[in-house]
Amino acid sequence: MPRQCAIRSSTARILEWSPETGGPNASLRPLTIVPPPFLTFPMLYLRVSATSREDQKGMPMTQPARMVYTDHAATTPVCPEALQAMLPYFSTLYGNASSIYTLAQESRKAVDTAREKVARVLNCRPSEVIFTSGGTESDNAAVKGGALALKQTGNHIITSAVEHHAVLHACQQMEQFGFATTVVSVDKSGLVDPDAVARAVTGQTVLVSVMLANNEIGTIQPVEEIAALVKAEAKRQGRTIIVHTDAVQAAGYLSLDVRKLGVDMLSLSAHKFGGPKGVGILYMRRGVPFFPLIVGGGQERERRSGTENVPGIVGAAEALVLADKDRDAASRHVAKLRDQLIAGIQARIPNVLLNGHPEKRLPNNVNVSFPGIEGEPVLLGLDLKGVFASSGSACSTASLEPSHVLTAIGRPADVARGSLRFTLGHENSEEDVQYILQVLPDLVQKLRGMPSLAAHR
Ligand SMILES: Cc1ncc(COP(=O)(O)O)c(C=O)c1O
């Protein structure tokens, strides 16, 4: 049986067992998940009470008792302040920020103000802030634009095994242009050893990219230490080595002070911290060599051409300021929930593995493996209960490959496939955690009682 079908049939059997579904025929119901109307409402995480509704065939369906969004590492809802700030730039203030008339100057002013706000959070100059189309573009621009600018001085890049694919694939792509990449491995908690990075530096190294916090397992990397060691080695060699960090998952929880971190480039993505999708930020220290990947009208001081996404930029800056201001309180809140969720899972479900570092981890990240089962059926079963989370497989690829991050920390492929990630947000509550703890053990137990999906392959 194809893998997807096997997963769907497992989920059908979860339905069959579920007391709410009312009998064995429930398993015959198509598993196409139709977003209920309330999902189109911006405040996705609105609680809904248990009510009956009808599915597409007119069969009565029971809505989950609760909606619990725990996939904030995937994306976050736009915060109301950012949304309000953006609205005028979609309607009345629609001018192109590059034009010279008054209407356009309103847009220019808005972009300049947004840049100043971002610069204050990053502790840098406004001119060192570049707006992009997202975290992926910021990472690509940093890795490729930095390496290409220094290709006369060397052809070696260093990164870590747990980076986001936006960095890893950018490094791989550079190999087609004569660059070589050293991928530094991590320990079993996902930590990069700064000395291992320093040891990997050669007389050809031009760029080092290590993320601030991992998107899957939440492990926080010693970027400050890595940057200091690399810079010391670069100084000793009398050469430039650019240090970049992907801070996409760190925003809202960790300090983004680029001076303190000692990095030359830092990537952010607005939709991870309450801003809109499709807007990124790239900090680029003044004087850092850079080969622009996107050329055209010369916007962003020739470093990233294209008409500015004014509403998006305004929303990104507003959200970043708020996320940074609330950082300590938000971290305390989600860390408490995270610890309750981890303790609750470990107490209620036998044979659970926690992925990531026990302490040096993002306060909102819970990543666990349930050996013996697949993550996807659990995920789909949770979805039917109104809980939105994520799994340890690269579902964007049809093959459902186990996550490269879980593989890098030494999880065997079958254990990696049986992993779940919950990433909490400030709107989550203790009741949400209790609800997850109410529905999850049952799902895991049922799936563990079923034959493994390997049998279907
Ligand atoms: C660590 C990390 N880097 C980069 C990205 C890409 O960001 P974007 O979705 O804005 O392209 C993500 C998105 O999940 C991420 O988690």
The ligand as a Tripos MOL2 file, in Angstrom:
@<TRIPOS>MOLECULE
LIG
   16    16     1     0     0
SMALL
NO_CHARGES

@<TRIPOS>ATOM
      1 C1         14.6860   28.3210   10.8230 C.3       1 LIG1
      2 C2         13.9240   28.7420    9.5940 C.ar      1 LIG1
      3 N1         14.5690   29.3790    8.6210 N.ar      1 LIG1
      4 C3         13.9430   29.7900    7.5060 C.ar      1 LIG1
      5 C4         12.6000   29.5700    7.3280 C.ar      1 LIG1
      6 C5         11.9200   30.0540    6.0770 C.3       1 LIG1
      7 O1         11.1220   31.1640    6.3540 O.3       1 LIG1
      8 P1          9.9460   31.5870    5.3710 P.3       1 LIG1
      9 O2          8.7810   30.7140    5.6760 O.co2     1 LIG1
     10 O3          9.6560   33.0180    5.7130 O.co2     1 LIG1
     11 O4         10.4380   31.4670    3.9810 O.co2     1 LIG1
     12 C6         11.8740   28.8920    8.3230 C.ar      1 LIG1
     13 C7         10.4560   28.5760    8.1530 C.2       1 LIG1
     14 O5          9.9200   27.6530    8.7260 O.2       1 LIG1
     15 C8         12.5600   28.4760    9.4900 C.ar      1 LIG1
     16 O6         11.9260   27.8390   10.4890 O.3       1 LIG1
@<TRIPOS>BOND
     1     1     2 1
     2     2     3 ar
     3     2    15 ar
     4     3     4 ar
     5     4     5 ar
     6     5     6 1
     7     5    12 ar
     8     6     7 1
     9     7     8 1
    10     8     9 2
    11     8    10 1
    12     8    11 1
    13    12    13 1
    14    12    15 ar
    15    13    14 2
    16    15    16 1
@<TRIPOS>SUBSTRUCTURE
     1 LIG1         1 GROUP 0 **** ****
